[in-house]
Amino acid sequence: MNTHGLNIRFLAQGMVKLSPDDLPAGFFSWSREEQIKWAQKRWASLSRKDLLEAVVYLDIEEDSVPDCLEVDDENYDVLARTPAWAAFDRPGSSVLEPVEPEE
């Protein structure tokens, strides 16, 4: 008899598309740091509905895979995981790093 359940976890991709009219004037002439700051502020203003729609926007069959199998108990023992899941909770893994355009 099983005494615990199983969690099949995944990292869901999503996309919030902003049209040129949604961006401030001159956005692409700003520094990468300014662009990141603006985008993070915009991200923080999104509602739960906005975020769910951003996930639904993509094709779940192509844009999501099971990333972690864990025991549903007090320790959440991991049975298997993808490299993406392993990186998910590393310190600094959610920090946006500026990427300068290639010349």
Secondary structure, 3 states (H helix, E strand, C coil): CCCCEEEEECCCCCCCCCCHHHCCCCHHHCCHHHHHHHHHHHHHCCCHHHHHHHHHCCCHHHHCCCCEEEEECCCCCEEEECHHHHHHCCCCCCCCCCCCCCC
